[in-house]
Amino acid sequence: MTNAGIGPDAGELPAQVELTGHPQKLSVLTLGALGVVYGDIGTSPIYAFREALVASAQGQNASREDILGVLSLIIWALTVIVTIKYIIFVLRADNKGEGGTLSLMALARSSFRSRPASILVLGIIGASLFYGDAVITPAISVLSAVEGLETVTPAFDPYVVPITIVILIGLFAVQRFGTGNVGTIFGPITLVWFLAIGASGLNHIFDDPTILYAVNPYYIVGFLMNQPEVSFVTIGAIFLAVTGAEALYADLGHFGRKPIVLAWLSVVFPCLLLNYVGQGAFVLSHEGEIGHPFFEMNRGWALIPMVALATCATIIASQAVISGAFSLTRQAVQLNLLPRFTILHTSETQSGQVYMPRVNFLLAVAVLLLVVGFEESSDLAAAYGISVTGNMLMTTLLLFVVMIRIWKMPLWIAGGLTAIFAFIDVGFFSSNIVKVFEGGWASLAVAFTVLLVMWTWIRGSRYLFDKTRKSEVPLGALVDSLARKPPQLVPGTAVFLTSDPQSAPTALMHSLKHYKVLHEQNVILSVVTAPTPKVPKAERVKIEQLNDLFMRVSMTFGYMEQPNIPKALAICRKQGWKFDIMTTSFFLSRRALKPSPNSGMPLWQDRLFIMLARTAADATEYFQIPTGRVVEVGTQVTI
């Protein structure tokens, strides 16, 4: 468990509904999963097959071997990575129903008593790489959809980027209203999208039915062996077809495993296969001319509706990634990997629907810069794969720990599966990392920035904790001293918030020093974050009566929960503590941090930590304490 004294919160989409076997609930959740979970991978056919063919043919017309080889790679990538790795294995690694990189990290660390730092590092790297994906997905998805207008008429070419920017600005602007109102139409629109691309592909399979030979993995071997130097680069583009697979796991807590699996097997997987095969047959029937097969095979009356539908689908895919960033940030803050962020709840009934202004703004700026800087989805494609493949590799390594230590799987089985998954992940990562100078630097820059911020926050928080503990008085000694010789007592209850329940809070020491008084009832309150998503109410509060004047209270929240001290205090009544909120004052210590050359960190990192601490959300607001009952005591600390 970790103390939440320095950081916590933000969230996401619909809270999971209990599946009691009711078919209507399952169908509703399955429809919702289509719109939220599969929005990203569902828009990949717009650009994935085209980019892979361009890479394999090196700008020329694609040969039959290129087309069959590329298509076979896509088919088996979807089968092995998504169906086998994620659907069968990763989705089972839930942490009390929650998924995602940090949930998997918390689950893996909980299996060790020492909670090794190496597991934490894997989780932080995976989370950082997710943010790299989060800024590229909206940019490449919306840009590639709007580029479909060029297929209607080349006259739209100068307006592609401006239209994309307008759509993205609108998308980020409406985040403050929450996803509840528009979320109900995400699923139906995405269902229409999958049925449309499936029908489009099925219609063109008959252009050249021999395209079905691509199901045979023999064409993968032939493709890789004939042009190894070209195929290596092509594999990086192939990976575009499976981007979004991490969303299956990240959104596990919102829908549950059964709806996600059902949506994939019944709708998403079949429709994706039909569309990719249809694109392959279309290109084969046009003598290998690559062009833009996704839109070109819908020429005629269906083209404009398909462009409009594609734009809607990419907006939904982008929305899912943005909400995912909110959810991941919430977990990171609760786990003390990031400073507190302001969180605004956008639903009175669903606690997971939140809006984080600062995260939303930073994402919007990064996404718009990418669109303006790259201008074409083909250029952005080079930046896309690195962060996603790296994230998937971290998931594979963490999954191995879960297989061995929690599932108790035999080493040879867990090792064999991990070797297969890691071989594929490393292969994709290697083929993408060579694109660093072609655009891959963008996602790595975002990931490195987040990694640096998390590392600085963890390191600085530890130094600050050690520094303050050295100068603080042990709580036990102070309590005994005050019991023997109490100062002037005043009516009411004083609650002192602290991240270190073993030491006397700074606010308490300053109160005694300056006011020379003590309340009749004094509570040393610490808020703790558990390594589980949620904590039962029965385990929320622990009370320890130290003497007649003091008690120590510990409140535990899951890393997916919003800490609410007043509500948790209500639970204390059931445990015998009778308190009146109107006679209770909350004392908080506000530290003014000063840099020091002897902090143990480089001066630049010292200053970065101080800046992060200053931008952290107000503790009163974060813990939802009534502002009229709060007293803040300022202190100056040199770290």
N, C-alpha and C positions, 0 to 999 in steps of 0.2 A: 504494500500500500504506500501511497505517497501523499504528503501533506499538500493541500490545495491552497496554501497561504499566499502563493504568488501567482497562480494562474488557472483559468478555465474557459471557454464555451462557445458553442454554435452548433447548428444542427442541420436538419434535412427534411426529407419528404415523408409520406404517410407512415404513421406508426403501424407496426405489424398487428394485424387482426388475428385473434385466436382462431385456428382452424379446428372446428369441432366436427368435421366431416360434412358440414353443410355445403352442398354443391354450389349454391349461389355465392357464398363467400369465397370459395375457391376460384370460381369463374371471375369474380370481381378482382381478386388479387392477381390472377393470371393476366387479365386485361391491363391492370395497372403496371405489372412488371414489363409488359410489352413496351409501354411508353417511357418508363424510367430506366429500366435495366438494359434494354436492348436498343435504345435510341442510337448509341454510338456505333456499335458493330453493324447496326441495320443500315447505316448510311455509307458504309465502306464500299459497296458495289459502285458508287458514283465515280470513285477514282482508283480503287485498288487494282482492278484487272488492267485498266489502261496504263497505270504507272509501271506495273510489272512487265507488260508487253514492251513498253518504250525502253525499259532498262535492258531487256533481253535482246531486242532487235536493234538497239543502239540508234534509234531514230528512223530506221528503215522499216519497210514492210515486214511484218512478222512471218516467219516460216511456219509450216504445219507443226514441226517439232517444237518450236517456241510456244505456240498456242496450246498444244496438248500438254507440254511440260509445265507451263505456268498454271494452267487450269488444274492439273493434277496436284500440284503443290498447294494450291488454295483449298482444294477439296480435302486433302489430308491434313492440312494445318487446322482447318475448322474441326475436323474429326478428332485429331489427337489432342490439340491444345484446349479447345473449348469443351467438346463432348466428354473426352476421357479425363483430362487433367482437372478441369474446373467443375464440370457437372458431377462426375463420379467421385472425385477425391476432395478437392479444395472446399466445395460447399459443405462437406461434412465436418470441416474444422471450424465449427462455429463456437464463439465464446459467449455462452448463455444466449444464443440466438443472434448475436451480432457478428458481422464480418468486416473485412477490410484489413489493410496492411497492419495498422496499429492494434487492431483487435487480435490478429494472429500473433503479433509480437507479444502482446500482454498474455495471451494464452500459453505461448511457448515459454515465456519467462516464469510463469506461475508454476511450472513443473520443476523448477530449481529452487532450492532453499536460498541459495546465494544470489539469485536473480542476476546472472552474469551480464556484464556490460556488452559482450559481443552480440547477444540477442537484441539488446537495445539498439546497437549500431545498425544491425540489419533492418530493423523496423524504421529507424530514422531515415536511412538511405532510401528505402522503399517509399516512404511517405513523401520525401523530397522529390523523388522522381515522378510521383503522382501529380504534383503541382506543375511539373514540366509538361505533363500530358494535359492538365486542366487548362492551360493557356493556349495550347495548340489546337485542341479539339474544336472549340467554337470557331477559331479562325479558319481552319482548313475545311470544316464541314459546311459552314455558311458560304464561304468563298467558292467552293466547288459546286454548290447548288446554284448559286447565282450565275456562275459561268455557263450554265445551261442556256442562258439567254443568248449567248453567242451562237448557239446551234440554231435558234430561231432566226436570228439575223445578225450578221457581223456588226451592224450599226450599234449594237448594245455594248460593244467592247470597251469604249471609254468610260462606261457607266458602271461596270462590274464592281470595281473597288468602292466607289461612293455609295452604291446601293448596299453593299456588304456592310460598310461602316454604319449606315443608317439603321440597318436591321440589328446589328450588334449593340449599338447604343440603346435602342429601344429595349432589347432583351435585358441588358443590365439595369436599365432604368426601372423596369417593372418588378425587379427582384424584391423591392421593399414591400410590395403588396402580398408577397407569399405565393406559393404554388398551389394553395388549396383551391382557389376559384378556377384556375386554368387546368389544374391537374386532372380534372375529370374528363377532359377532352383529349389529353395526351394519349391514353390507351387506344381509344377508337381511331384517332388519326394514324397512329403507328400501325394499327392492325390493317387499316386501308392501305398504308404504304407497303407493308410486307405482301399483302395479297396482290397489289398492283405490280410490284417488281417480280413476284413469282409468276404472275400471268404473262408479263412482258417477256421473261426468259423462256417460259414454256412455249410461247408463240413462235420464238425464233430457233428453238432446238431443231425444228424440222428444216431449217435452212441448210443444215449439214448434220444429219444424225450421227455421223461417225465421230462427232465430238464426244459422244458417250464413252469412247475408248479411254478418255482421260481418267476414268475411275480407277483404271489399272495403274498402280504405283510404278510399274515398269517405265512409264514415260518420265517419271521423276529421275530415275537412275540415268536414263539416256540423256536427259536434258542437262543434268549436273556434270556428266562425264564428257559430253561433246564440247562444251564451252565452259570449263571450270572458272575462268576469270570473269566471264560475263554472268554466269549463273550465281556467283557469289554476291554480286551487286544486286541481281534480281531478287534474291531471297529477302533482302532488306525491303524491297517493294512489296513482296508477297505478304510480309507481316502486316501491311496495312489492312488486310482482310480480317485479321483477328484483333485489331485494336478495339478496345471496349470490353474485352473478355474479363478484365479486372472488375468491371461494374457488376458482373454476376455475383461476385463475392462481397464487394463493397456495400451493395444494397440488400444483402441477405437479411438484415434486421428489419427492413421495411416491409418485406413481403413473405419471407419464409422460403425454405428450400423447395417445397413442393410446387408452388406457383411458378418459380423461376425455371425449374426443370421442365414443367409441363409446357410453358411458353416456348422454350427452346426446341423441344422435341416435336411439338405439334405445329408450330407456325414458323419460328425464326429460321431454324436449320434447313427445313425443306425449301422455304422461299429463297433463302440465300443461295442454296445450291442450284435451284432452277435458274436464278438470274445470272449467276456466273457461267453456268453451262450455256445459257442462251447467248450471252455476250461472246463466248468462244465460238459458237456456231455462226454467229453474225459476222465476226471477223474472218472466219474461214471462208464463208460464202462471198466475201468481198476481197478475196485474194490477199489476205493478210494486211489490208490497209487498216491502220490502228484508229486514227481519228479519236472520236469520243463515243465509243460504242454504247454506253449506257443510255445517252440521250438520242443518238442517231438511230437506234433500233426502235425508237418511239416516234419517228417522223410522221407528220400528218396531224390528224385531229388530236392525238394523244400527247403530242409534244409539250404544248403549253400547260395542260393539266399536270403532266409529269414534273415539269420544272417547278410549278407551284407546290405540288405535293412534296417534292424533294426539299424545297426551301423550308416548308413546315416541319418536315422530318428532321432536318439539320438543326433547326431552332430548338426542337424538343431534345435532340441529342445534346446540344450545348447546355440546355437547362439542366439536364441530368448531371452533367459534369460540374457545373457551377454549384448545384446543391450538394454534390459529392464533396466538393472543396469545403463547403460550410461544415459538413459532417466530419470530415477528417480533421479540420481545424478544431472543432469542438473536442474531439478525442485527444488531440495533441495538447490542448490547453489543460484539459482535466488531468492529463498524465504529466503535467509540468514540463512539457517540451517547448511550450511557447508561452508568452505573457498573456494575461487576460485580454480578451477582445469583447467589445460591446456586443451584446446579443439582444435582438428584438424578436419577440415571439409574434408570429403572424397568424396564429390560430389559437382559439380558446379551447379547442378540444384535442388537438394533436400537438403534443409537446415537441415533436421532432421538426415541425415546420418553423424555421427561424430565418432571420435575415441578419447578416453581419456586414454592416456598412463598410468597414475598412477593408475586409477581405474582398468584398464585391468591387470596391473602387480599384484596388491593386490589380485584380484580375482583368477588369475592364481596360485599364491603361495598358497592361501587357498584351492583351489580345489585339487591341487596336494598333499598337505599334507593330505587331507581327504582320497584320494585314497591309498596313501602309508600307512596311519595309520589304515584304516578299512579293506582294501584288498578285501572284498566281498560286493556285493550289499545288501545281506541280513542284514549285520551288519549296513550298511549305512541307511537302511530302518527305523531303530529305530530313527535315527537322523532327518529324513525327515519331519515328520508330525507336530512337535511342532511349527515351525516358520510359516508354511502355515496356520495352524488352527488359530493361534494367529492373523495373518494378516487378515484372513476372519472375525474374530470376531470384529476387529477394523472397518472393512468395514461395518459390520452390524450396529454398534453403530453410525457411521457417517451417514449412510443411513437414520437412524431414524430421525436425525436432519433435513436432506434434505426433508424427507417426510412431517414433521410437519411444517417447517418454509418456505420452498420454494414451495413444491407441494401443501401445504395447505390441506393435507389429514386429514380426521377426526381422532382424537386421538385414538379411539377404533380400527380403521382399521390399522393405522400405528403401534400402540402398539401390536396388535395381530400378524401382520406379523413379527415384530421385535422379539416378544417372540418366535415364531416358529423358525425363523432363528437362533436366539441366543441360543435357546435350543439345536439345532443341532450342532452349532459351539462349544458351551461349552462342549457338550458330546464328540465330537471328540478331543477337546483340552485336556480334562481330561484324556481320554484314551491314549493320546500321552505323556502327561506330566510325566506319571509314568515311561517312558522310558529314563528319564534323565541320569541315570547312565549306561544305555546300549548303549548310543551314542547320546542321545538327547542333551547332554551338548554342543555338537559341534555347532549346529545351534544357541543355546541360547548364546553361547560365542560370536559368530559373531554378533548377534543382540545386545547383551549388549555392545559390543565394539562400534558399530555404534551409539547406543543410548547415550553412554557416550561422544563420540566425538561431536554429535549434541548438547547435553545439555551444554557441556563446551563452544562450539562456541557461542551459543545463550547467555549464561550467561556472558561470557567474553566480547562479543561485547557490551552488555548493559553497563557493568561496564566501558569499555573503552570510550563509547559514553558519559556517565555521567561525567567521569573524564575530558575529553577534553573540554566538554561544559563549565564546571566551570571556566576553565582557558582561554577561548576564549572571544573575544570582540564581542558584538552584532553587526551584520552587519549594521543595520540601523544607529547606532551611528557613526560607522567608515565612512560610506558613507557621512553622513552629515558633519562630521569633514573635510574630504578631499575635499568636494565641497566648503566649506568656505575658506580653505587654502590648495590648491592642491600643491603637490611637483612638481619637474621637470617632465614634460610629454615627453614621447618618442613615436615615431610613431608605429603603429601596434595595434594588438589586443592580449590581454592576457586572456586565458580561465583557470579559477581556478576550479579544480574538488574538490567537497566536498560532504560528506554524510549529512551535516547539513547546509542547505541553509539559516538558520537564524543567523548563526555565521560567522564571518570573517574567511576564510580559513587560515590555518597555513602557507601555501606557500605565500599567499598575505602579511601576517604580516612580515614574514622573508624577503620578497622582499623589503618592505618599510624600514625595519630596516637596512638592509645591503647595498642595492643599492640606497636608497633615491630617487627612481624614480617610476613613474606610467605610464602605457600605456595610450594612448589616448582613448582606448576602453577596458573595463574590464568586463568580463563575469563570474558570479558566477554560475557554472554549477553543477547540481545534477542529478544523474541517479536513477530513481525510478522503482521498480518492482511492477507491478499491480497484484492483486489476480486473474487475468484472464490469459489464455494461450497466447493470442495475443492482441495487441492494434492496432486499426486502425491508419493509417498515419495521419488522421485529428486530432487525439488526442495524437500524439507522442510528440509534443513540445508545451510548454507554455512559453511565453516571458513576462517579467515584466520589464519595463524601470524604473530604480530607479532615475537616473538623467542623465546628459550629459556624465558622466564618467562610470557609472555602469549600468548593467542590470543583472537580475536574470533569468536564463533559467532552466527549468525542463524538462528532457526527460524521458518518460515513456515507458517501454518495458514489454511485457507479460513474465510470468515465463517460457515459452517454446521458447522464442526468444533469439537470440544472440545479445547483445547490440553492436551497431556499431555507435559510436559518429560521425565520418565524414559523414556518410549517413544521419544521423538525422539532422546534421547541414545544410545539403542541403535544408531540409524542411524549415529551418528558413528564407531562401531567400524569400519564398512565403509570409512570415509574416512581411517582411519589413527590416530584418536585412541583410544588404549587407556586407558580409565578404569575405576576400581573404585568403585562406588556406596558401598561401605562406608568408603572413605577420602575421600569427597567431601562437602564442606559447601556448602550454598547460603546465600548472604548476601543478605538483602532489606532495603531501606530502608523504614522506616515513617515517613511524614511526619505530623507534627502541624501542621495548618494553622491559621493565625490570620488573622482579617479585618483589612483595612487600608483606610483611606479613600483611599489612593493606588493601589489595585489596577487601576484602569482600568474597573472595573465599579461599578454602584451598590452601596451597602453591603448592601442586602437581597439582591441577587443573589450578592454575595460570601458572605454567610452561608448562602444556599441551596446554593451549590456545596460549601461546607465540610460541610454536613449530608449532602449526597449522597455525598461522599467518605468520610465516617465510616460510612455505611451500606453501602458497597461490600463485597462478599464478600471473605474473606481470600484473599490471593494464593497462599498455600501450598496451600489447598484447591482453589482455582480451577485452578491449574496442575498439580495432582495430585502435588506434591512430597512425599516422605516427611517427616512432621513431625519425626522424630528427627534429620534431617540439616539442619535449617534454623536459621540464626542471624539474628535481626532486629536492625537497628540503627536507633534512633529519632533523628529530627531534627525541628527546629521550623522551619517556613517561614511567613513572612508574605506574603500575596498581596494 
